[in-house]
């Protein structure tokens, strides 16, 4: 009888905790959604109820009470890459190309105890160093008992290594989920008011800015009147300055670090030492038989047999969407052309390319502007300013009548140096005001700067961008619009993980795919699959071998078919 009472008491506690979390999530998330009908300088607060985003496709410890005893324990024993094991269930002495194998991963904690619940983030990669061949997949088949199954396909002959990486233990994912959902917005911005007096003296003041109402402060409201996207800065305290004098803003890393570190305990922070580490007990290399020369001919023939790259093919995108061999990406989605420099100039001739998004989209601009001189020339910008540059960029090629421009997406982008607020515009407004025709091309990539905010904020922005792209299509049905997913990245320290974890990035990636799933008029570049499989170190700005394949994918949408020989 006493046992039944204890069980009922525990269930009541769990239910109360769950209800409290839901209420807090609704209250917090409403701050980050669009705010309509604000009056300048006198912001009001409007709560908006939202539906918690569906992350069941991730299958990563969706139940907040999974392993409840571990999450409330004072001695956290996270999953270990040293003791966890991986084995090929249906291994043979030799295999053939296109054989499908199952890999079982068994998670063990740092005390070498088998885990009894799931939620870990594993990644499996097949790799042959001699031919720079690779294929990779995030493991989402979580059996919920500490075991995971990954289905892998052997795509090339030779000795194939099986590399299983523990990206994050489940204990880290619970921390990441909590601080994103319950304590979001750990990125803080600094705004600068600036005015030149009649005497010629400059007066300035630096204040906090955020994409939400800042409590207990007099505020200047810079919410976009058309879209309702919130943006507020603390009002200047100096009588000689007003809201109209807000000129510059920058990411404030010191305050961001302060708020982030306040959100996690020291013990939780230690969990993030286990990050992107290969598990020690992995299967031996697989022997995949086959003639390499014959295979090369067959794989190029297979690539040529695929349909040309057209909008809407992402609706049937295989996962993973391809593999590398000799650092060439072989897509399973569509036929990728291999462009020479002459091909590129012919493809872009008489075209206007408009690129919107983050610095990974800006890479595309510089790829064209740097590598196609003198046929494509950008305005003069010092090399040392390029990395942090957020202002609009333009390049032109008179001989081939090519124009390429880039604009960074709107708040909350995270500039490392003070930039003018006038250079920041929202993609929705840009698309609605853009003059386009059948020769116009648009590339959009937004993701990395949203990792510290609630997932529904990103979903809302991307749905708005998609709808703006659809309105543009009604004006010009032949205009090509391409979305690029986010990619993997490097990490300098544990704070960097807490801000930019690849678990955050993959949730954004899946949200984007969900947004685009009913849009056959739009094209999609799967940068996520292309970077988890890459043969070089992860970098937020992919290295040249990967970037060249991304550019080929982009150009294959613009010019899917090679011109007929004369």
Order of alpha helices (4+ residues) and beta strands (2+ residues): alpha-alpha-beta-beta-beta-beta-beta-beta-beta-beta-alpha-beta-beta-beta-beta-beta-alpha-alpha-beta-beta-alpha-beta-beta-alpha-beta-alpha-beta-beta-beta-beta-alpha-beta-alpha-beta-alpha-alpha-beta-alpha-alpha
